[in-house]
Amino acid sequence: MSQTVFINANLFVGDQDNLQSDSYILINDETGKIEEVGTARPPKADKTIDLSNKYVMPGLINCHTHIINDPLTADGDSKAGAVVATVRAVDHLHDLLRSGVTYIRECGSTFEIDIELNELIKAGKLTRVPEILPSGHPFSMTGGHGDGPNFGILVDSPDEMRKAVRQEIKKGARAIKVMATGGVMTENDALDQPQLSEAEIRVAVEEAHHKGYVVAAHAEGNPGIMNAIKAGVDSIEHGFYVNDEEIDLMLEKGTYLTPTIVGAWAFMEYAPGKIPDWEMAKISAAWKDLRGNITKAKNAGVPITLGTDAGTPFNDFTMTPQELPLLVEQGFTNFEALQTSLNCAKLMKIDDEYGTLAAGKYADFLVLDENPLADIHAVVQVDKAVYKKGKRAY
């Protein structure tokens, strides 16, 4: 058995609001898992890597991506064929890992590309990329958000939903995505228009939960957010107009909230004049409210996850770390912002092996020049070192 020990690290383990100075991490090179974390004198190992008192933290987990999308288009270019979308997705996976993202949940993919890429990753045939919790196609109503070329599976009754979810799970989906409201990128619906019904969503939840899988609901406005929470989804995605009644119910049910602030920020920063007026009007209106609503939910105790909606206009696959300073701007502490990644691990049910740096977990970690607990912008460092299962990837 070969071992590597990393020494002289200032260690943020992920679930404690402090640094462990003069730390070491002992890794099993065959499994890629951590065998021991400690301070002071490190154990002997086959290989020693001196981190020179730099700052080490867990790899980021992004629970809302669309790796098949082209962020330089107004609609994500879901009409692209399978070959183009696959090549694009692989490039985007490399960008994600290079930025510090070591695991993703894909929240809607054309041609079930995320499912096939996940199989290649597990087989060791696709490397230097994050691992994937795949969802396959999202589920939408006819004419709803997601009813686009190659993208959504259209269902218009609970029975249709039940069969469609079962089929997608059979193909390899390990998370389910449903569309509970209209969205920014579809012209003929509004954010406050409910789409899939509570009954339809409840069936998707029932089928996914039977298998131990999670359900994410695209839900931007009301009453669609409430419909999704009542139906029992595991996470509300976006949640721009989440209100006090919904926050109370999320606390009761343990529902997570993925605010995707950087996706909205990218619209505001880069999209004016480059996308249709109707699309810009939707996001501009939401931008006025979403930040305060998200902070209110956090302050009430709703668990907030790290998800960026990467692939939407001008929201590219290097921008996950940017979400954390944006959360801090809205009143999160640095530690609370960093906890959003750990919350992803809990939501995705992978926290027994990912999300913190502890014995028995995979050695997915970042090496930074500055302390992220003191300055959250440290995570945005472009040339950070990224380790996947103990091996340096970037």
C-alpha positions as CSV (number, residue, x, y, z in Angstrom):
1,M,0.0,0.0,0.0
2,S,1.4,3.4,-1.1
3,Q,0.7,6.5,1.0
4,T,1.3,10.2,0.5
5,V,1.4,12.7,3.3
6,F,0.8,16.4,2.8
7,I,2.4,18.6,5.4
8,N,2.6,22.2,6.6
9,A,-1.0,23.0,5.7
10,N,-3.4,25.6,7.2
11,L,-6.4,23.3,7.1
12,F,-10.1,24.3,6.9
13,V,-11.7,20.9,7.2
14,G,-15.1,22.1,6.0
15,D,-17.5,22.0,9.0
16,Q,-15.6,24.0,11.7
17,D,-15.2,27.7,11.7
18,N,-11.5,27.7,12.3
19,L,-8.2,26.7,10.7
20,Q,-5.9,23.9,12.0
21,S,-2.4,25.2,11.5
22,D,0.7,23.0,11.0
23,S,-1.6,20.2,9.8
24,Y,-1.0,17.1,7.7
25,I,-3.2,14.9,5.6
26,L,-2.3,11.2,5.1
27,I,-3.7,9.7,1.9
28,N,-4.0,6.1,0.7
29,D,-2.8,6.4,-2.9
30,E,-4.8,3.4,-4.1
31,T,-8.2,4.4,-2.8
32,G,-7.7,8.2,-2.9
33,K,-9.2,8.4,0.6
34,I,-7.8,10.2,3.6
35,E,-6.4,7.9,6.3
36,E,-5.5,10.5,8.9
37,V,-5.7,14.2,9.5
38,G,-3.6,15.7,12.3
39,T,-1.3,18.5,13.5
40,A,2.4,18.7,14.4
41,R,4.6,15.7,13.6
42,P,3.3,13.8,10.5
43,P,3.5,10.1,10.0
44,K,6.0,8.5,7.6
45,A,4.8,7.9,4.1
46,D,6.1,6.8,0.7
47,K,5.8,10.4,-0.6
48,T,5.8,13.7,1.2
49,I,4.4,17.0,-0.3
50,D,5.1,20.2,1.5
51,L,2.3,22.7,1.1
52,S,4.4,25.5,2.5
53,N,1.8,26.8,5.0
54,K,-0.8,27.4,2.3
55,Y,-4.5,27.1,2.9
56,V,-6.3,23.9,2.3
57,M,-10.1,23.4,2.0
58,P,-12.5,20.8,0.6
59,G,-13.2,20.8,-3.1
60,L,-16.3,22.7,-4.0
61,I,-19.6,20.9,-4.8
62,N,-21.9,22.5,-7.3
63,C,-25.4,21.1,-7.2
64,H,-26.9,22.9,-10.2
65,T,-25.1,22.8,-13.6
66,H,-26.0,22.4,-17.2
67,I,-22.8,21.1,-18.8
68,I,-24.3,20.7,-22.2
69,N,-25.2,24.4,-22.5
70,D,-23.4,27.1,-24.4
71,P,-23.3,30.1,-22.0
72,L,-22.5,32.5,-24.9
73,T,-26.1,32.1,-26.3
74,A,-29.4,33.5,-25.0
75,D,-31.0,30.0,-24.8
76,G,-28.1,27.7,-24.0
77,D,-28.3,26.2,-27.5
78,S,-30.1,23.1,-26.5
79,K,-30.8,22.4,-30.2
80,A,-27.2,21.3,-30.6
81,G,-26.8,17.7,-31.7
82,A,-25.4,15.0,-29.4
83,V,-21.8,15.2,-30.7
84,V,-21.5,18.9,-30.3
85,A,-23.2,18.9,-26.9
86,T,-21.0,16.0,-25.7
87,V,-17.7,17.7,-26.7
88,R,-18.9,20.9,-25.1
89,A,-19.9,19.1,-21.9
90,V,-16.4,17.5,-21.6
91,D,-14.7,20.9,-22.0
92,H,-17.0,22.3,-19.4
93,L,-16.2,19.5,-16.9
94,H,-12.5,20.4,-17.2
95,D,-13.3,24.1,-16.6
96,L,-15.3,23.2,-13.5
97,L,-12.5,21.1,-12.0
98,R,-9.9,23.7,-12.8
99,S,-12.0,26.3,-11.0
100,G,-12.1,24.1,-7.9
101,V,-15.4,22.1,-8.4
102,T,-14.8,18.4,-7.6
103,Y,-18.4,17.1,-7.8
104,I,-21.5,18.3,-9.5
105,R,-25.2,17.5,-9.7
106,E,-26.3,18.0,-13.3
107,C,-29.8,19.6,-13.3
108,G,-31.0,18.8,-16.9
109,S,-29.0,17.4,-19.8
110,T,-29.8,16.8,-23.5
111,F,-29.6,13.2,-24.8
112,E,-28.8,12.0,-21.3
113,I,-25.2,13.0,-21.9
114,D,-24.6,13.4,-18.2
115,I,-25.6,9.8,-17.6
116,E,-23.2,8.5,-20.2
117,L,-20.3,10.7,-19.0
118,N,-20.9,9.6,-15.5
119,E,-20.4,6.0,-16.6
120,L,-17.1,6.9,-18.3
121,I,-15.9,8.7,-15.2
122,K,-16.7,5.7,-13.0
123,A,-14.9,3.4,-15.5
124,G,-11.8,5.6,-15.4
125,K,-12.1,6.5,-19.1
126,L,-12.7,10.2,-18.5
127,T,-10.3,11.8,-16.1
128,R,-9.4,15.3,-14.6
129,V,-13.1,16.1,-14.3
130,P,-15.6,16.4,-11.4
131,E,-17.8,13.4,-10.5
132,I,-21.4,13.7,-11.6
133,L,-24.7,13.0,-10.0
134,P,-26.7,12.8,-13.2
135,S,-30.3,13.7,-13.8
136,G,-30.8,13.0,-17.5
137,H,-33.6,15.0,-19.0
138,P,-35.7,17.4,-16.8
139,F,-39.5,17.0,-16.6
140,S,-41.7,19.8,-17.9
141,M,-45.3,20.3,-18.9
142,T,-46.2,20.8,-22.6
143,G,-45.4,24.3,-23.5
144,G,-43.6,24.9,-20.2
145,H,-40.1,25.9,-19.1
146,G,-37.9,23.1,-20.4
147,D,-40.1,22.4,-23.5
148,G,-37.2,22.9,-25.9
149,P,-35.3,21.0,-28.5
150,N,-33.8,17.8,-27.1
151,F,-34.2,19.0,-23.5
152,G,-37.3,18.4,-21.4
153,I,-39.5,15.2,-21.1
154,L,-43.1,16.5,-21.4
155,V,-45.6,15.1,-19.0
156,D,-49.2,16.3,-18.5
157,S,-50.6,14.1,-15.8
158,P,-49.4,12.2,-12.7
159,D,-49.5,8.9,-14.6
160,E,-47.4,10.3,-17.4
161,M,-44.9,11.6,-14.8
162,R,-44.7,8.3,-13.0
163,K,-43.9,6.3,-16.2
164,A,-41.4,9.0,-17.4
165,V,-39.5,9.2,-14.1
166,R,-39.3,5.4,-14.0
167,Q,-37.9,5.3,-17.5
168,E,-35.3,8.0,-16.8
169,I,-34.2,6.2,-13.6
170,K,-33.9,3.0,-15.6
171,K,-31.5,4.9,-18.0
172,G,-29.3,5.9,-15.1
173,A,-30.7,9.2,-13.7
174,R,-29.7,9.5,-10.0
175,A,-31.4,12.8,-9.4
176,I,-34.7,14.1,-10.8
177,K,-35.4,17.7,-12.0
178,V,-38.9,19.0,-12.3
179,M,-40.1,22.4,-13.6
180,A,-42.6,23.9,-11.1
181,T,-42.7,27.5,-12.6
182,G,-41.9,29.5,-15.7
183,G,-38.3,30.7,-16.2
184,V,-36.2,33.5,-17.3
185,M,-35.0,31.9,-20.6
186,T,-38.5,31.0,-22.0
187,E,-40.5,33.7,-23.6
188,N,-44.1,32.7,-23.1
189,D,-44.2,32.1,-19.4
190,A,-43.7,34.2,-16.3
191,L,-41.8,33.4,-13.1
192,D,-45.0,33.6,-11.1
193,Q,-46.8,31.1,-13.4
194,P,-47.1,27.6,-11.9
195,Q,-46.4,24.8,-14.3
196,L,-46.2,21.2,-13.2
197,S,-48.9,20.7,-10.7
198,E,-48.4,19.6,-7.1
199,A,-49.9,16.2,-7.9
200,E,-47.5,15.7,-10.8
201,I,-44.5,16.7,-8.8
202,R,-45.5,14.6,-5.9
203,V,-45.5,11.5,-8.1
204,A,-41.9,12.4,-9.2
205,V,-40.9,12.7,-5.6
206,E,-42.5,9.4,-4.7
207,E,-40.8,7.5,-7.5
208,A,-37.4,9.1,-6.8
209,H,-37.6,8.6,-3.1
210,H,-38.4,4.9,-3.5
211,K,-35.0,4.6,-5.0
212,G,-33.3,6.9,-2.5
213,Y,-32.7,9.6,-5.1
214,V,-33.3,13.3,-4.7
215,V,-35.6,15.7,-6.5
216,A,-34.8,19.3,-7.5
217,A,-37.5,21.7,-8.5
218,H,-36.9,24.7,-10.8
219,A,-39.2,27.1,-8.9
220,E,-38.7,30.9,-9.2
221,G,-42.0,32.4,-8.2
222,N,-45.3,31.8,-6.4
223,P,-47.4,29.7,-6.1
224,G,-45.0,27.2,-7.9
225,I,-42.5,27.3,-5.1
226,M,-45.2,26.4,-2.6
227,N,-46.5,23.6,-4.9
228,A,-43.0,22.1,-5.0
229,I,-42.4,22.3,-1.3
230,K,-45.8,20.7,-0.5
231,A,-45.0,17.9,-3.0
232,G,-41.9,17.0,-1.0
233,V,-39.0,18.0,-3.3
234,D,-35.6,17.9,-1.7
235,S,-34.4,21.3,-3.1
236,I,-35.9,24.5,-4.5
237,E,-33.7,25.8,-7.3
238,H,-33.5,29.6,-7.7
239,G,-36.4,30.4,-5.3
240,F,-36.2,34.1,-6.2
241,Y,-39.5,35.1,-4.7
242,V,-39.5,32.7,-1.7
243,N,-41.8,34.1,1.0
244,D,-42.2,33.7,4.8
245,E,-44.9,31.0,4.5
246,E,-42.7,29.0,2.2
247,I,-39.7,29.5,4.4
248,D,-41.6,28.1,7.4
249,L,-42.7,25.0,5.4
250,M,-39.1,24.5,4.1
251,L,-37.9,24.5,7.7
252,E,-40.6,22.0,8.6
253,K,-39.8,19.6,5.7
254,G,-36.0,20.1,5.7
255,T,-36.0,21.5,2.1
256,Y,-32.8,22.9,0.7
257,L,-32.6,26.2,-1.3
258,T,-30.1,26.7,-4.1
259,P,-30.2,30.4,-4.9
260,T,-27.9,30.5,-8.1
261,I,-27.1,34.1,-7.4
262,V,-24.1,34.1,-9.8
263,G,-26.4,33.1,-12.6
264,A,-28.6,36.2,-12.1
265,W,-25.5,38.4,-11.5
266,A,-24.0,37.3,-14.8
267,F,-27.2,38.3,-16.6
268,M,-27.0,41.8,-15.0
269,E,-23.3,42.2,-15.5
270,Y,-22.8,40.9,-19.1
271,A,-26.2,40.4,-20.9
272,P,-27.7,43.9,-21.4
273,G,-28.0,44.5,-25.1
274,K,-27.0,41.0,-26.0
275,I,-30.2,39.0,-25.2
276,P,-33.9,39.7,-26.0
277,D,-35.6,42.5,-24.1
278,W,-38.2,40.1,-22.6
279,E,-35.5,38.0,-21.1
280,M,-33.6,40.9,-19.6
281,A,-36.8,42.3,-18.2
282,K,-37.5,39.1,-16.3
283,I,-34.1,38.8,-14.6
284,S,-33.9,42.5,-13.9
285,A,-37.2,42.3,-12.0
286,A,-36.1,39.3,-10.1
287,W,-32.7,40.8,-9.2
288,K,-34.4,43.5,-7.1
289,D,-35.9,40.9,-4.8
290,L,-34.0,37.6,-4.9
291,R,-31.0,38.7,-2.7
292,G,-33.0,39.8,0.2
293,N,-35.3,36.8,0.0
294,I,-32.4,34.4,0.0
295,T,-30.8,36.1,3.0
296,K,-34.1,35.9,4.9
297,A,-34.3,32.2,4.2
298,K,-30.7,31.7,5.4
299,N,-31.3,33.7,8.6
300,A,-34.4,31.6,9.3
301,G,-32.3,28.5,9.1
302,V,-33.1,27.1,5.7
303,P,-30.0,25.2,4.5
304,I,-28.5,27.0,1.5
305,T,-26.6,25.0,-1.2
306,L,-23.9,26.0,-3.7
307,G,-25.4,25.9,-7.2
308,T,-24.7,28.3,-10.1
309,D,-27.0,27.2,-13.0
310,A,-23.7,27.2,-15.0
311,G,-24.5,27.3,-18.7
312,T,-27.1,30.0,-18.6
313,P,-26.2,33.2,-20.5
314,F,-22.7,34.5,-19.6
315,N,-22.6,32.2,-16.6
316,D,-19.7,30.0,-17.6
317,F,-18.1,27.0,-16.0
318,T,-15.3,28.8,-14.2
319,M,-17.6,31.0,-12.1
320,T,-18.7,28.7,-9.2
321,P,-16.3,30.3,-6.7
322,Q,-17.8,33.7,-7.6
323,E,-21.1,32.6,-5.9
324,L,-19.4,32.7,-2.5
325,P,-18.5,36.4,-2.4
326,L,-21.9,37.2,-3.8
327,L,-23.5,35.3,-0.8
328,V,-21.2,37.3,1.6
329,E,-22.4,40.5,0.0
330,Q,-25.9,39.5,0.9
331,G,-25.1,39.0,4.6
332,F,-23.6,35.5,4.8
333,T,-20.5,35.1,6.9
334,N,-17.5,33.6,5.2
335,F,-18.1,30.4,7.0
336,E,-21.8,30.3,6.1
337,A,-20.9,30.8,2.4
338,L,-18.4,28.0,2.6
339,Q,-21.0,25.7,4.2
340,T,-23.1,25.9,1.1
341,S,-20.7,23.4,-0.5
342,L,-21.0,21.0,2.4
343,N,-24.8,21.4,2.3
344,C,-24.6,20.1,-1.3
345,A,-22.9,17.0,-0.1
346,K,-25.7,16.5,2.4
347,L,-28.4,17.2,-0.1
348,M,-26.9,14.8,-2.7
349,K,-26.4,12.1,0.0
350,I,-22.7,11.9,-0.6
351,D,-21.5,13.5,2.7
352,D,-20.3,10.1,4.0
353,E,-17.4,10.4,1.5
354,Y,-17.3,14.0,0.4
355,G,-17.7,17.6,1.7
356,T,-15.2,17.6,4.5
357,L,-11.6,16.6,5.0
358,A,-11.6,13.7,7.5
359,A,-10.5,10.1,7.7
360,G,-12.5,7.9,5.5
361,K,-13.4,10.6,3.0
362,Y,-12.0,11.2,-0.5
363,A,-9.1,13.6,-0.7
364,D,-10.7,16.2,-2.9
365,F,-9.2,19.5,-1.9
366,L,-8.0,22.9,-3.0
367,V,-4.7,24.7,-2.0
368,L,-5.1,28.5,-1.8
369,D,-2.7,31.3,-1.2
370,E,-5.0,33.1,1.2
371,N,-7.3,32.2,4.0
372,P,-11.0,31.8,2.8
373,L,-12.3,32.2,6.4
374,A,-10.7,35.7,6.5
375,D,-11.3,36.7,2.9
376,I,-13.9,34.7,0.9
377,H,-12.3,36.0,-2.3
378,A,-9.4,33.6,-1.7
379,V,-11.6,30.9,-3.2
380,V,-11.7,32.8,-6.5
381,Q,-7.9,32.4,-7.0
382,V,-7.4,31.4,-10.7
383,D,-4.2,29.4,-10.3
384,K,-5.3,27.4,-7.2
385,A,-4.0,23.8,-6.9
386,V,-6.9,21.3,-7.3
387,Y,-6.5,17.7,-6.0
388,K,-8.9,14.9,-6.9
389,K,-8.7,11.8,-4.8
390,G,-5.2,12.8,-3.6
391,K,-3.8,13.4,-7.1
392,R,-3.2,16.9,-8.4
393,A,-5.4,17.6,-11.4
394,Y,-4.6,21.3,-11.9
